[in-house]
Amino acid sequence: MEIAKPTLSEQLRQAMGHWPSGVVVVAARHGAEVRGMTASSFTSVSLEPPLVLVCVNRSALLWPVLEKAGRFSVNLLKEGHEHTSAHFAGQPLKGYAPLNEEEVPALEEALATLYCRTWAVYPGGTHQIVVGQVERVRLSQGEKPLLYWNRGYHRLKGGEP
C-alpha cells in the first residue's frame, strides 16, 4: 500500500507550525455589524509612515466588514488570553463579548492596540493582505505576549527580555 505524500499546502502548514508568533485579534465595525478574528499573520511594514499588515481569509466573516469599514484595530493578546484567541478563532464562548463599543472596536485588556486606517489591500491567494496605516496606539504596562507555536499557546519563560 502506497502512503500518500503530503501536499505542498500541508507541508507548508507543518513548516509554519515551527515558526513562533504572537497572537492578535483584528476587529472592525461597519454600521451595526462588529466582527473580530484571531490572526497570527501580522507584522510591521514601515515606521514612516507607520504601517502594519494582516492577512485575512476572504471567506472569514471579518472580511466584508473590514473591507467596508476602512478602519480596524489590531489587538496584541497577552498571556492568559487563550480564551479570547479561541473565541475569535471560531470557538465562541457563550455570553463573551470582549470588544468595546468604540467606533473602531478594540479589546480593553489587550497588551497593545493599534488603531488603523486601511492603506492598501493586495490579493494573496485565498487571503487579502491588508496594510493599515497606524493612527493611534494604546499600550498596557508590564505584561507578556501570548505566543503561538507548534499548534499550541505558550508563555515566555524567565524574566524580562
C-alpha positions in Angstrom: 0.0 0.0 0.0 1.4 3.4 -1.0 1.3 6.1 1.6 0.0 9.4 0.2 2.7 12.1 0.2 1.5 15.3 2.0 0.6 18.1 -0.4 2.7 21.2 -0.7 0.0 23.1 1.3 0.1 20.5 4.1 3.9 20.7 4.1 3.8 24.5 4.3 1.3 24.3 7.2 3.6 21.9 9.0 6.7 24.1 8.4 4.9 27.3 9.5 3.9 25.5 12.7 7.6 25.6 13.6 7.6 29.4 13.4 6.6 31.1 16.7 4.4 34.1 16.5 2.3 36.4 18.7 -1.4 36.3 18.6 -3.7 39.2 17.6 -7.4 39.9 17.2 -8.3 42.1 14.3 -11.6 43.9 14.7 -13.8 46.2 12.6 -17.3 47.7 12.6 -19.5 48.7 9.7 -22.8 50.1 10.8 -24.2 47.8 13.5 -22.1 44.8 12.4 -19.0 44.2 14.6 -16.6 41.4 13.8 -13.3 40.1 15.2 -10.8 37.4 14.0 -7.8 35.8 15.6 -4.7 36.0 13.4 -1.0 35.2 13.7 -0.2 36.6 10.2 0.6 40.1 11.3 3.8 42.2 11.0 5.0 45.7 10.9 5.8 47.1 7.5 7.2 50.6 8.0 7.7 53.2 10.7 7.4 56.2 8.2 4.6 56.1 7.5 3.6 53.8 10.3 2.2 50.7 8.5 1.3 47.2 9.6 -0.2 44.3 7.7 -2.6 41.5 8.5 -3.7 38.6 6.2 -7.5 37.9 6.2 -9.1 34.9 4.5 -11.7 36.2 2.0 -14.1 33.6 3.4 -13.7 35.0 7.0 -16.8 36.7 8.5 -14.5 39.7 9.3 -13.5 40.3 5.6 -16.7 42.0 4.3 -16.9 44.2 7.4 -13.3 45.2 7.3 -13.5 45.9 3.6 -16.4 48.2 4.0 -15.3 49.8 7.3 -11.9 51.1 6.0 -10.7 51.2 9.7 -9.8 48.4 12.0 -7.9 47.6 15.2 -5.1 45.1 15.8 -5.1 43.9 19.4 -2.0 42.1 20.6 -3.0 39.4 23.1 -1.3 39.0 26.4 -0.6 35.8 28.4 -3.7 34.3 29.9 -5.9 35.3 27.0 -6.1 32.0 25.2 -9.8 32.1 25.7 -10.0 35.3 23.8 -8.0 33.9 20.9 -10.2 30.8 20.8 -13.4 32.9 20.9 -12.3 34.8 17.8 -10.9 31.7 16.1 -14.3 30.1 15.7 -14.8 28.7 19.2 -17.1 31.4 20.6 -17.8 31.5 24.3 -21.4 32.0 25.1 -22.1 35.4 26.6 -18.5 36.6 26.0 -18.4 39.9 24.2 -15.0 41.5 24.8 -14.9 44.1 22.1 -15.7 47.6 23.3 -18.3 49.9 21.8 -15.9 52.4 20.2 -16.3 53.4 16.5 -13.3 51.1 15.8 -13.9 48.2 18.3 -11.0 47.0 20.4 -10.1 44.8 23.3 -9.7 46.8 26.5 -7.4 44.2 28.0 -5.0 43.9 25.1 -1.3 44.1 25.5 -1.4 46.8 22.9 -4.0 48.1 20.4 -3.1 49.6 17.0 -5.9 51.7 15.5 -5.5 51.6 11.7 -7.0 53.0 8.6 -6.8 50.8 5.5 -3.9 52.0 3.4 -3.8 49.2 0.7 -5.2 45.8 0.0 -3.4 43.2 -2.1 -4.6 39.7 -3.3 -2.8 36.9 -1.7 -4.3 33.5 -2.8 -7.2 32.7 -0.5 -6.4 35.8 1.6 -6.4 39.5 1.3 -3.2 41.3 2.5 -4.4 44.3 4.3 -2.0 47.1 5.0 -3.1 49.5 7.7 -1.7 52.9 8.5 -1.5 53.2 12.3 -3.3 56.3 13.5 -3.1 55.7 17.3 -1.6 53.2 19.7 -2.7 52.2 23.2 -0.2 50.3 25.3 -0.5 48.4 28.6 2.3 48.0 31.1 4.3 45.1 32.4 2.6 42.3 30.5 3.9 39.5 28.3 2.6 38.4 24.9 0.6 35.3 24.2 2.7 33.1 21.9 1.6 30.5 19.4 3.9 27.8 18.3 3.6 24.2 17.1 -0.2 24.4 17.1 -0.4 25.5 20.7 -0.2 28.5 23.0 2.9 29.2 25.0 4.3 31.6 27.6 7.6 33.3 27.7 9.8 31.8 30.4 12.1 33.7 32.7 12.4 37.4 33.5 12.1 40.5 31.2 13.8 40.2 27.8 
